[in-house]
Amino acid sequence: MDDHPHRPGSQSRNNFSRRRFFLHSGAAILTTTLLTSCSDLLDNVLSKNDKESEPMAEEPKRDQTLAFFGDSLTIGAGGTFPYGTLVGAMLPGRPIVSDGIGGQIALSIACRQGGTPIKLSVEGDKLNGAKAVKITKLSNEFLSTPINYNTYSRAGTIAGVKCTVTRMANEEKGEMYTLTPDSESTAAIPAGSEFVIEDSLRLKSATQILWYGRNNMDHVTAEDEIISALDSSIAYITDPKRYIVLGILLAVPEVKGTDRYNKVIAINEKLSSKYGRAFVPMTPPTAAEMAAINYTPTSQDLADLENMNFPTGLRPDNKADYIHINDKGYQIIANRVVAKLKELKY
């Protein structure tokens, strides 16, 4: 027998109590979950707002320098000043550096720019106090030119020592390269040590305007030489790289229909294809470009343009100079460079 007699309704009350417990418990759980979710959502919103209210980290200031590397065209031969000076006049506040040596091929320009390393050896494999020591071996005669006997020099560092490399030349003895330390030193200079040009290193972060190749045009492998030099120079520029590549300027005899015209055009087409938006063509000026510099073409100029060449009136008065252009011609080039810099937001 059951010691506890059954009371009517007790089972239903127990069932109800259990149901109510579970319902209340479930509500509590649900409420807790909702509160937790809302709390998380609120935290996320507040966190997001905090982040949005935090000042954005400033991007490092971009180097404003415009560095022009090339040959005699870069330093304005045929005119009175480098075309970079004209660019600078149109872009106030931008420091301008023009580094050109007349008569140089693309590889030598790339050495001065820094893209192609310069290796050298000196007499005795060491420095000699404050005296200049003779350079006995040089990977590239990066200060040489066949057109003059000028003295050229570049400051830099070799084997941890600040030095200057100097090229001297005369008709009787030819040319000679020397290495001179900034201060007295007897440091060892192992054969084949790398000389790093100070300006090349400093200008790595600049926007660079590269005008290579005019003096390579006599070479069978001109296209490969020019592109190789340009690629090494571009690789040397600090990321994010900012550069433009100028095309090969046609010489006076290189008119439409000649083999040399076809060669220059073919190389320029390759440069345009390879460097895309960074390429600036050196095609003859348009009517609009001449009007922009207040130049009215003569009948001879129109004949030159018909032959797809730069007008005689935009060339030097010295008719023996069949390569260069004059100040008005360089203004055309400067206008194109400025337009490209603005297009690329450099």
C-alpha positions in Angstrom: 0.0 0.0 0.0 1.0 3.5 -0.6 1.9 5.2 2.7 1.1 8.7 1.1 -2.5 8.7 -0.1 -2.9 10.4 -3.5 -4.4 14.0 -3.3 -6.6 15.1 -6.1 -4.9 17.8 -8.3 -1.4 17.3 -6.8 0.0 15.8 -10.1 -1.3 18.6 -12.2 0.1 21.2 -9.8 3.5 19.5 -9.9 3.4 19.4 -13.7 2.4 23.0 -13.9 5.2 24.0 -11.5 7.7 22.2 -13.6 6.4 23.8 -16.8 6.5 27.2 -15.2 10.0 26.6 -14.0 11.2 25.6 -17.5 9.3 28.5 -19.1 10.8 31.0 -16.6 14.2 29.4 -17.0 13.9 29.5 -20.7 12.8 33.1 -20.6 15.7 33.9 -18.4 18.1 32.1 -20.8 16.5 33.9 -23.7 16.7 37.3 -21.9 20.3 36.7 -21.0 21.1 35.8 -24.6 19.3 38.9 -25.9 21.0 41.1 -23.4 24.4 39.6 -24.2 23.8 40.0 -27.9 22.6 43.6 -27.5 25.6 44.2 -25.2 28.0 42.8 -27.9 26.3 44.8 -30.6 26.6 48.0 -28.5 30.2 47.2 -27.8 30.8 46.8 -31.5 29.1 50.0 -32.4 30.9 51.9 -29.7 34.2 50.3 -30.7 33.6 51.3 -34.3 32.7 54.8 -33.4 35.8 55.1 -31.3 37.9 53.9 -34.2 36.2 56.3 -36.6 36.8 59.1 -34.1 40.5 58.3 -33.9 42.6 60.5 -36.1 43.8 58.7 -39.3 47.6 58.1 -39.3 49.2 60.6 -41.7 50.8 59.1 -44.7 54.5 59.9 -44.9 55.2 63.0 -47.0 56.1 62.2 -50.5 59.5 63.4 -51.9 58.7 66.4 -54.0 62.0 66.3 -56.0 61.9 65.9 -59.7 65.1 64.2 -60.9 66.0 64.3 -64.6 68.5 61.7 -65.8 69.9 61.4 -69.3 72.4 62.7 -71.8 72.9 66.0 -73.5 69.2 66.4 -74.1 68.6 66.3 -70.4 70.9 69.2 -69.8 69.4 71.3 -72.7 72.2 71.1 -75.3 71.2 73.3 -78.2 69.3 75.6 -75.8 70.4 77.7 -72.9 69.4 75.6 -69.9 68.1 72.1 -68.9 64.5 71.5 -69.8 64.0 70.5 -66.2 64.3 74.2 -65.4 61.3 74.8 -67.6 59.3 72.0 -65.8 60.2 73.6 -62.4 59.0 77.0 -63.5 55.6 75.4 -64.2 55.5 73.4 -61.0 56.6 75.9 -58.3 57.9 74.4 -55.1 59.3 71.3 -56.7 63.0 70.9 -56.3 64.7 70.1 -59.6 67.8 68.0 -60.2 69.2 67.6 -63.8 71.9 65.0 -64.2 73.1 64.6 -67.7 76.4 64.1 -69.5 76.5 64.6 -73.3 77.3 61.7 -75.6 76.6 59.0 -73.0 74.8 55.8 -73.8 71.9 54.3 -71.7 74.1 52.0 -69.6 76.3 54.9 -68.4 73.3 57.0 -67.5 71.8 54.0 -65.5 75.1 53.9 -63.6 74.9 57.6 -62.6 71.2 57.1 -61.7 72.1 54.2 -59.5 70.3 51.3 -61.2 73.5 49.7 -62.4 76.1 49.1 -59.7 79.6 50.6 -60.2 82.5 48.4 -59.3 86.1 49.6 -59.2 89.6 48.7 -58.2 92.4 51.1 -57.2 96.2 51.1 -57.4 97.6 49.3 -54.3 94.1 48.2 -53.2 94.0 50.9 -50.6 93.6 54.6 -50.0 96.7 56.8 -49.7 96.0 59.3 -46.9 94.3 62.4 -48.4 95.8 61.8 -51.9 94.0 60.8 -55.0 94.6 57.2 -56.0 94.4 55.9 -59.6 91.5 53.7 -60.5 92.9 50.8 -62.4 89.6 49.0 -63.2 86.1 50.3 -63.6 82.9 48.3 -64.5 81.6 51.2 -66.5 83.2 54.5 -67.4 80.1 56.3 -66.1 81.7 59.8 -66.3 83.1 59.4 -69.8 82.0 60.9 -73.0 83.5 60.9 -76.5 82.5 64.6 -77.2 84.7 66.5 -74.7 87.6 66.6 -72.3 85.6 68.1 -69.4 86.4 67.0 -65.8 83.4 65.3 -64.2 83.1 64.0 -60.6 80.7 62.3 -58.3 80.8 62.0 -54.5 79.9 58.7 -52.9 80.9 55.9 -50.6 83.2 52.9 -51.1 84.2 50.3 -48.5 82.5 52.5 -45.9 84.6 55.5 -46.8 83.3 58.8 -48.3 85.2 59.5 -51.5 85.0 61.3 -54.8 85.5 59.6 -58.2 86.9 62.1 -60.8 87.3 61.7 -64.5 89.9 63.9 -66.2 90.8 63.8 -69.9 93.0 65.5 -72.4 93.8 65.0 -76.1 97.4 63.9 -75.4 96.9 61.4 -72.6 93.3 60.4 -73.0 91.3 60.0 -69.8 92.1 58.9 -66.3 89.9 58.1 -63.3 90.9 58.8 -59.7 89.4 58.1 -56.2 90.0 60.7 -53.4 88.8 60.3 -49.8 86.9 63.2 -48.1 89.3 62.9 -45.2 92.7 61.2 -44.7 92.4 57.4 -44.8 94.5 54.3 -45.5 91.4 52.0 -45.7 91.7 48.9 -47.8 89.7 49.0 -51.0 89.3 45.4 -52.1 89.3 44.8 -55.9 85.9 45.2 -57.4 84.4 47.2 -54.5 81.1 48.9 -55.1 81.0 52.7 -55.3 77.6 54.1 -54.4 77.0 57.6 -55.7 75.6 59.9 -53.0 73.1 61.7 -55.3 71.8 58.4 -56.7 71.0 57.2 -53.2 69.4 60.5 -52.2 67.2 60.7 -55.3 65.9 57.1 -55.1 62.6 58.5 -53.6 62.3 61.3 -56.1 60.0 61.3 -59.1 62.3 60.4 -61.9 62.2 61.5 -65.6 64.3 59.1 -67.6 65.5 60.2 -71.2 67.8 57.4 -72.3 69.0 56.0 -75.7 69.6 58.7 -78.2 73.3 57.8 -78.3 72.6 54.1 -78.6 71.0 54.5 -82.0 74.2 53.5 -83.9 74.2 50.1 -82.1 72.7 47.0 -83.6 71.3 46.0 -80.2 70.1 49.5 -79.3 66.6 48.4 -78.3 67.8 45.8 -75.8 70.5 48.1 -74.4 68.0 50.9 -73.8 65.3 48.7 -72.2 67.8 46.9 -70.0 69.2 50.3 -68.7 65.7 51.6 -68.1 64.5 48.5 -66.3 67.5 48.5 -63.9 66.9 52.2 -63.2 63.2 51.8 -62.6 63.9 48.8 -60.3 66.2 51.0 -58.2 63.6 53.7 -57.5 62.0 53.5 -54.1 58.4 52.1 -53.9 55.9 53.3 -54.7 57.8 54.1 -57.8 57.1 57.4 -59.6 58.8 57.8 -63.0 58.2 58.6 -66.6 60.1 57.5 -69.7 60.7 59.8 -72.6 60.9 58.4 -76.1 63.8 58.7 -78.5 64.0 62.1 -80.3 64.4 61.8 -84.1 67.6 63.4 -85.5 67.4 65.8 -88.4 68.2 63.3 -91.1 65.9 60.6 -89.7 62.9 61.5 -91.8 60.0 59.4 -92.9 61.0 56.6 -95.2 64.6 56.2 -94.0 65.9 53.1 -92.3 67.0 55.2 -89.2 63.5 56.7 -89.0 62.0 53.2 -89.0 64.5 52.1 -86.3 63.7 55.0 -84.0 59.9 54.5 -84.5 60.2 50.8 -83.8 62.0 51.4 -80.5 59.6 54.1 -79.5 56.7 51.7 -80.1 58.3 49.1 -77.9 58.9 51.7 -75.2 55.3 52.8 -75.4 54.1 49.2 -75.2 56.3 48.3 -72.3 56.0 51.4 -70.1 52.4 52.3 -71.0 51.0 55.4 -69.2 54.5 56.3 -68.0 55.7 56.8 -71.6 56.0 60.3 -73.1 56.3 60.3 -76.9 58.9 62.5 -78.7 56.8 62.9 -81.8 56.8 66.2 -83.7 54.7 68.9 -82.1 51.1 69.3 -83.0 49.5 72.6 -84.1 48.0 73.0 -80.6 51.4 72.4 -78.9 53.1 75.1 -81.1 50.2 77.5 -80.5 50.7 76.9 -76.7 54.2 78.4 -76.9 53.2 81.1 -79.4 55.2 79.6 -82.2 54.0 80.0 -85.8 55.6 77.3 -88.1 57.3 78.5 -91.3 57.0 76.8 -94.7 60.2 74.8 -93.9 58.7 73.8 -90.5 55.6 72.5 -92.3 57.8 70.5 -94.7 59.6 69.0 -91.7 56.3 68.1 -90.0 55.2 66.5 -93.2 58.4 64.3 -93.0 57.4 63.5 -89.3 60.3 65.4 -87.8 60.8 68.3 -85.4 60.6 71.7 -87.2 63.8 73.4 -88.2 62.6 76.5 -86.2 62.7 74.4 -83.0 66.2 73.2 -83.7 69.5 75.1 -82.8 70.8 77.8 -85.2 74.0 75.7 -85.5 73.0 73.5 -88.5 75.9 71.1 -87.7 73.9 70.1 -84.7 71.4 67.6 -86.0 70.4 66.0 -82.7 69.2 68.7 -80.3 66.4 71.2 -80.1 66.4 74.9 -78.9 64.7 76.5 -76.0 61.3 76.6 -77.8 61.7 72.9 -78.6 62.5 72.1 -75.0 59.4 74.0 -74.0 57.3 71.6 -76.0 59.0 68.7 -74.2 58.6 70.4 -70.8 54.9 70.9 -71.4 54.5 67.2 -72.2 56.3 66.2 -69.1 54.2 68.5 -66.9 51.0 67.2 -68.4 52.1 63.6 -67.8 53.2 64.3 -64.2 49.7 65.8 -63.6 48.0 62.9 -65.3 49.8 60.4 -63.1 49.3 62.6 -60.0 53.1 62.7 -59.4 
